[in-house]
Amino acid sequence: MKNKSLYSCLAFILFVGLFSCKKPPVEPEPTGPVMPPLTHEGLNTFGCYIDGELFVANDGESVWAIPPVSGGFDENTGDFIIQGTRYRHGILPDGDASDDVRIFVEEITNTGKYNYKFLEDGTLGYGNLYEENVCDYYYFDIPNLGEITITYLDQEENIIAGTFYMTLTNQDCEYSKTMKITDGRFDYRY
């Protein structure tokens, strides 16, 4: 009789244990843009954070039909230009706005860290089209204001990928004199 009571007690404990377990909650799928993963496949992705706000290049209408990720890499000189464009629907009363982040680098020979190319009067790093009260920002030849790291370069497959960060300035902007771009990444087929 003791064995039957013991088996009944164990069966009850097992039954309660099996049916009282809670399943972990299911994470909802993101509804907005997400940071693209770090890849080396030529997927034409571009993302970063601008002053803490997520920026992801995306499709949209433009006057010049600019794709979300555009640019080029000159294999002879090592000059690299890339631009990520974000189309912002519903920002303006009469249409859409767009903004972009631009990177210029010279003499890329392999993977590694590089400085940005700059012009004497500054090089545009962030541009805004059509949206009022948003400034353009530039980078200058000032140490420690940014760096690009080429993490992958395949000249046979025409793929270049990497990460970047930069601090841009605009002394004429009344809202903010600087813009911080962090956690940048791109995977581009040129």
Contacts in CASP RR format, 6 or more apart in sequence:
PFRMAT RR
TARGET T0000
AUTHOR 0000-0000-0000
METHOD contacts of the structure
MODEL  1
MKNKSLYSCLAFILFVGLFSCKKPPVEPEPTGPVMPPLTHEGLNTFGCYI
DGELFVANDGESVWAIPPVSGGFDENTGDFIIQGTRYRHGILPDGDASDD
VRIFVEEITNTGKYNYKFLEDGTLGYGNLYEENVCDYYYFDIPNLGEITI
TYLDQEENIIAGTFYMTLTNQDCEYSKTMKITDGRFDYRY
33 54 0 8 1.000
33 56 0 8 1.000
33 58 0 8 1.000
34 54 0 8 1.000
34 56 0 8 1.000
35 47 0 8 1.000
35 54 0 8 1.000
35 56 0 8 1.000
35 183 0 8 1.000
35 185 0 8 1.000
36 43 0 8 1.000
36 45 0 8 1.000
36 46 0 8 1.000
36 47 0 8 1.000
36 56 0 8 1.000
36 185 0 8 1.000
36 187 0 8 1.000
37 45 0 8 1.000
38 151 0 8 1.000
38 161 0 8 1.000
38 162 0 8 1.000
38 163 0 8 1.000
38 185 0 8 1.000
38 187 0 8 1.000
39 45 0 8 1.000
39 161 0 8 1.000
39 187 0 8 1.000
40 151 0 8 1.000
40 152 0 8 1.000
40 154 0 8 1.000
40 159 0 8 1.000
40 161 0 8 1.000
40 187 0 8 1.000
41 159 0 8 1.000
41 187 0 8 1.000
42 157 0 8 1.000
42 159 0 8 1.000
42 161 0 8 1.000
42 187 0 8 1.000
42 188 0 8 1.000
42 189 0 8 1.000
43 187 0 8 1.000
43 189 0 8 1.000
44 67 0 8 1.000
44 68 0 8 1.000
44 69 0 8 1.000
44 187 0 8 1.000
44 188 0 8 1.000
44 189 0 8 1.000
45 57 0 8 1.000
45 69 0 8 1.000
45 185 0 8 1.000
45 186 0 8 1.000
45 187 0 8 1.000
46 56 0 8 1.000
46 57 0 8 1.000
46 68 0 8 1.000
46 69 0 8 1.000
46 82 0 8 1.000
46 84 0 8 1.000
46 101 0 8 1.000
46 185 0 8 1.000
46 186 0 8 1.000
46 188 0 8 1.000
47 54 0 8 1.000
47 55 0 8 1.000
47 56 0 8 1.000
47 57 0 8 1.000
47 84 0 8 1.000
47 101 0 8 1.000
47 184 0 8 1.000
47 185 0 8 1.000
47 186 0 8 1.000
48 55 0 8 1.000
48 101 0 8 1.000
48 164 0 8 1.000
48 165 0 8 1.000
48 181 0 8 1.000
48 182 0 8 1.000
48 183 0 8 1.000
48 184 0 8 1.000
48 185 0 8 1.000
49 55 0 8 1.000
49 181 0 8 1.000
49 182 0 8 1.000
49 183 0 8 1.000
49 184 0 8 1.000
50 101 0 8 1.000
50 126 0 8 1.000
50 179 0 8 1.000
50 180 0 8 1.000
50 181 0 8 1.000
51 176 0 8 1.000
51 179 0 8 1.000
51 180 0 8 1.000
52 180 0 8 1.000
52 182 0 8 1.000
55 86 0 8 1.000
55 99 0 8 1.000
55 101 0 8 1.000
55 181 0 8 1.000
56 86 0 8 1.000
57 68 0 8 1.000
57 69 0 8 1.000
57 84 0 8 1.000
57 85 0 8 1.000
57 86 0 8 1.000
58 68 0 8 1.000
58 85 0 8 1.000
58 86 0 8 1.000
58 87 0 8 1.000
59 67 0 8 1.000
59 68 0 8 1.000
59 87 0 8 1.000
60 68 0 8 1.000
60 87 0 8 1.000
60 89 0 8 1.000
60 96 0 8 1.000
60 98 0 8 1.000
61 87 0 8 1.000
61 96 0 8 1.000
62 85 0 8 1.000
62 87 0 8 1.000
62 98 0 8 1.000
66 83 0 8 1.000
66 85 0 8 1.000
67 85 0 8 1.000
68 84 0 8 1.000
68 85 0 8 1.000
68 86 0 8 1.000
68 87 0 8 1.000
69 82 0 8 1.000
69 83 0 8 1.000
69 84 0 8 1.000
69 85 0 8 1.000
69 186 0 8 1.000
69 188 0 8 1.000
70 82 0 8 1.000
70 83 0 8 1.000
70 84 0 8 1.000
70 85 0 8 1.000
71 81 0 8 1.000
71 82 0 8 1.000
71 83 0 8 1.000
71 188 0 8 1.000
71 190 0 8 1.000
72 80 0 8 1.000
72 81 0 8 1.000
72 82 0 8 1.000
72 188 0 8 1.000
72 190 0 8 1.000
73 79 0 8 1.000
73 80 0 8 1.000
73 81 0 8 1.000
73 108 0 8 1.000
73 158 0 8 1.000
73 160 0 8 1.000
73 188 0 8 1.000
73 190 0 8 1.000
74 80 0 8 1.000
75 155 0 8 1.000
77 106 0 8 1.000
77 107 0 8 1.000
78 106 0 8 1.000
78 107 0 8 1.000
78 108 0 8 1.000
78 109 0 8 1.000
79 104 0 8 1.000
79 105 0 8 1.000
79 106 0 8 1.000
79 107 0 8 1.000
79 108 0 8 1.000
79 117 0 8 1.000
80 103 0 8 1.000
80 104 0 8 1.000
80 105 0 8 1.000
80 106 0 8 1.000
80 108 0 8 1.000
80 160 0 8 1.000
81 102 0 8 1.000
81 103 0 8 1.000
81 104 0 8 1.000
81 105 0 8 1.000
82 102 0 8 1.000
82 103 0 8 1.000
82 186 0 8 1.000
82 188 0 8 1.000
83 100 0 8 1.000
83 101 0 8 1.000
83 102 0 8 1.000
83 103 0 8 1.000
84 100 0 8 1.000
84 101 0 8 1.000
84 102 0 8 1.000
84 186 0 8 1.000
85 98 0 8 1.000
85 99 0 8 1.000
85 100 0 8 1.000
86 98 0 8 1.000
86 99 0 8 1.000
86 100 0 8 1.000
87 96 0 8 1.000
87 97 0 8 1.000
87 98 0 8 1.000
88 96 0 8 1.000
88 97 0 8 1.000
88 98 0 8 1.000
88 99 0 8 1.000
88 131 0 8 1.000
89 96 0 8 1.000
90 96 0 8 1.000
90 97 0 8 1.000
91 97 0 8 1.000
91 131 0 8 1.000
92 130 0 8 1.000
92 131 0 8 1.000
95 130 0 8 1.000
96 130 0 8 1.000
97 128 0 8 1.000
97 129 0 8 1.000
97 130 0 8 1.000
97 131 0 8 1.000
98 128 0 8 1.000
98 129 0 8 1.000
98 130 0 8 1.000
99 126 0 8 1.000
99 127 0 8 1.000
99 128 0 8 1.000
99 129 0 8 1.000
99 131 0 8 1.000
99 134 0 8 1.000
100 126 0 8 1.000
100 127 0 8 1.000
100 129 0 8 1.000
101 125 0 8 1.000
101 126 0 8 1.000
101 127 0 8 1.000
101 181 0 8 1.000
102 123 0 8 1.000
102 124 0 8 1.000
102 125 0 8 1.000
102 126 0 8 1.000
102 127 0 8 1.000
103 116 0 8 1.000
103 125 0 8 1.000
103 148 0 8 1.000
103 164 0 8 1.000
103 186 0 8 1.000
104 116 0 8 1.000
104 117 0 8 1.000
104 118 0 8 1.000
104 123 0 8 1.000
105 114 0 8 1.000
105 115 0 8 1.000
105 116 0 8 1.000
105 117 0 8 1.000
105 148 0 8 1.000
106 114 0 8 1.000
106 117 0 8 1.000
107 114 0 8 1.000
108 114 0 8 1.000
108 150 0 8 1.000
108 153 0 8 1.000
108 160 0 8 1.000
110 150 0 8 1.000
110 153 0 8 1.000
111 149 0 8 1.000
111 150 0 8 1.000
111 151 0 8 1.000
111 152 0 8 1.000
111 153 0 8 1.000
112 149 0 8 1.000
112 150 0 8 1.000
112 151 0 8 1.000
113 147 0 8 1.000
113 148 0 8 1.000
113 149 0 8 1.000
113 150 0 8 1.000
114 147 0 8 1.000
114 148 0 8 1.000
114 149 0 8 1.000
114 150 0 8 1.000
115 146 0 8 1.000
115 147 0 8 1.000
115 148 0 8 1.000
116 123 0 8 1.000
116 139 0 8 1.000
116 146 0 8 1.000
116 147 0 8 1.000
116 148 0 8 1.000
116 166 0 8 1.000
117 123 0 8 1.000
118 139 0 8 1.000
118 140 0 8 1.000
118 141 0 8 1.000
122 138 0 8 1.000
122 139 0 8 1.000
122 140 0 8 1.000
123 138 0 8 1.000
123 139 0 8 1.000
123 140 0 8 1.000
124 136 0 8 1.000
124 137 0 8 1.000
124 138 0 8 1.000
125 136 0 8 1.000
125 137 0 8 1.000
125 138 0 8 1.000
125 139 0 8 1.000
125 166 0 8 1.000
125 168 0 8 1.000
126 136 0 8 1.000
126 137 0 8 1.000
126 168 0 8 1.000
126 179 0 8 1.000
126 181 0 8 1.000
127 136 0 8 1.000
127 137 0 8 1.000
128 134 0 8 1.000
128 135 0 8 1.000
128 136 0 8 1.000
133 175 0 8 1.000
135 170 0 8 1.000
135 172 0 8 1.000
135 173 0 8 1.000
135 175 0 8 1.000
135 176 0 8 1.000
136 170 0 8 1.000
137 168 0 8 1.000
137 169 0 8 1.000
137 170 0 8 1.000
137 173 0 8 1.000
137 178 0 8 1.000
137 179 0 8 1.000
138 168 0 8 1.000
138 169 0 8 1.000
138 170 0 8 1.000
139 145 0 8 1.000
139 146 0 8 1.000
139 166 0 8 1.000
139 167 0 8 1.000
139 168 0 8 1.000
139 169 0 8 1.000
140 169 0 8 1.000
145 166 0 8 1.000
145 167 0 8 1.000
146 164 0 8 1.000
146 165 0 8 1.000
146 166 0 8 1.000
146 167 0 8 1.000
147 164 0 8 1.000
147 165 0 8 1.000
147 166 0 8 1.000
148 162 0 8 1.000
148 163 0 8 1.000
148 164 0 8 1.000
149 162 0 8 1.000
149 163 0 8 1.000
149 164 0 8 1.000
150 160 0 8 1.000
150 161 0 8 1.000
150 162 0 8 1.000
151 161 0 8 1.000
151 162 0 8 1.000
151 163 0 8 1.000
152 159 0 8 1.000
152 160 0 8 1.000
152 161 0 8 1.000
152 162 0 8 1.000
152 187 0 8 1.000
153 159 0 8 1.000
153 160 0 8 1.000
153 161 0 8 1.000
154 160 0 8 1.000
157 189 0 8 1.000
158 189 0 8 1.000
158 190 0 8 1.000
159 187 0 8 1.000
159 188 0 8 1.000
159 189 0 8 1.000
159 190 0 8 1.000
160 188 0 8 1.000
160 190 0 8 1.000
161 185 0 8 1.000
161 186 0 8 1.000
161 187 0 8 1.000
161 188 0 8 1.000
162 185 0 8 1.000
162 186 0 8 1.000
162 187 0 8 1.000
163 183 0 8 1.000
163 184 0 8 1.000
163 185 0 8 1.000
164 181 0 8 1.000
164 184 0 8 1.000
164 185 0 8 1.000
164 186 0 8 1.000
165 180 0 8 1.000
165 181 0 8 1.000
165 182 0 8 1.000
165 183 0 8 1.000
165 184 0 8 1.000
166 180 0 8 1.000
166 181 0 8 1.000
167 178 0 8 1.000
167 179 0 8 1.000
167 180 0 8 1.000
167 181 0 8 1.000
168 178 0 8 1.000
168 179 0 8 1.000
168 180 0 8 1.000
168 181 0 8 1.000
169 177 0 8 1.000
169 178 0 8 1.000
169 179 0 8 1.000
170 177 0 8 1.000
170 178 0 8 1.000
170 179 0 8 1.000
171 177 0 8 1.000
END
